[in-house]
Amino acid sequence: MWDRELLEWESVKSYRKGSEKVKNKIAQIVRIITVPPVLILFMLLILSGTFGEMFASVSELIMAVVFLSLVPACAYPMAKLRKNAEENSRETQRNMAFILNLGGYLIAFLAGKIMHCSEMLMCVLFSYLLAVLILTFLNKICKIRASGHACSCTLPYLFLSYWLNGVTILICMILYGIEFWASVQLKRHTVSEFLAGSITAFVVFGITALYLGFF
């Protein structure tokens, strides 16, 4: 009898372990697909394809893609090249991301001013620069853990929802929920860290709207 109950318990544990592995695998795929540089790239291409030169000329679009997407994306391979201990690898990646994001977003904003980019594109450029400044202040000075990943990924959902409306809002809400689950499932962020980053994105979006008057 005890042997039977033990076997049943082991079977339950094995099932739970297998189920957890599947969840983690799915969550990892979601995280890879929804990394900020990828989402920003898709946002820029969607808005460019929808609004054409009203959003950005070809040269302006290339500039935005390079400094908002490609430069920040370099944080991932550069962090792996750093010979840090395994327990510090996540922190190394975060620090590298903040440095490259700040540099890339600042250059993008200044380039946007010099190139006289459209109001729509300037909204995007200004919001990402403001976001990284606020996140740096919260994380480095106030020691409040606000997820840069959550903030950088929430902003595209806000811009797409605002400018495209309709079913886009529902799609963005679903994607946000899936991304939220994946981050918590893999313990990349706690619920509070992810929400803090998301709230930061809403604050940035609101400030951008008021500053540039696109409401």
Rosetta blueprint (number, residue, H / E / L):
1 M L
2 W H
3 D H
4 R H
5 E H
6 L H
7 L H
8 E H
9 W H
10 E H
11 S H
12 V H
13 K H
14 S H
15 Y H
16 R H
17 K H
18 G H
19 S H
20 E H
21 K H
22 V H
23 K H
24 N H
25 K H
26 I H
27 A H
28 Q H
29 I H
30 V H
31 R H
32 I H
33 I H
34 T L
35 V L
36 P H
37 P H
38 V H
39 L H
40 I H
41 L H
42 F H
43 M H
44 L H
45 L H
46 I H
47 L H
48 S H
49 G H
50 T H
51 F H
52 G H
53 E H
54 M H
55 F L
56 A L
57 S L
58 V H
59 S H
60 E H
61 L H
62 I H
63 M H
64 A H
65 V H
66 V H
67 F H
68 L H
69 S H
70 L H
71 V H
72 P H
73 A H
74 C L
75 A H
76 Y H
77 P H
78 M H
79 A H
80 K H
81 L H
82 R L
83 K L
84 N L
85 A L
86 E H
87 E H
88 N H
89 S H
90 R H
91 E H
92 T H
93 Q H
94 R H
95 N H
96 M H
97 A H
98 F H
99 I H
100 L H
101 N H
102 L H
103 G H
104 G H
105 Y H
106 L H
107 I H
108 A H
109 F H
110 L H
111 A H
112 G H
113 K H
114 I H
115 M H
116 H L
117 C L
118 S L
119 E H
120 M H
121 L H
122 M H
123 C H
124 V H
125 L H
126 F H
127 S H
128 Y H
129 L H
130 L H
131 A H
132 V H
133 L H
134 I H
135 L H
136 T H
137 F H
138 L H
139 N H
140 K H
141 I H
142 C L
143 K L
144 I L
145 R L
146 A L
147 S L
148 G H
149 H H
150 A H
151 C H
152 S H
153 C H
154 T H
155 L H
156 P H
157 Y H
158 L H
159 F H
160 L H
161 S H
162 Y H
163 W H
164 L H
165 N L
166 G L
167 V H
168 T H
169 I H
170 L H
171 I H
172 C H
173 M H
174 I H
175 L H
176 Y H
177 G H
178 I H
179 E H
180 F H
181 W H
182 A H
183 S H
184 V H
185 Q H
186 L L
187 K L
188 R L
189 H L
190 T L
191 V H
192 S H
193 E H
194 F H
195 L H
196 A H
197 G H
198 S H
199 I H
200 T H
201 A H
202 F H
203 V H
204 V H
205 F H
206 G H
207 I H
208 T H
209 A H
210 L H
211 Y H
212 L H
213 G L
214 F L
215 F L
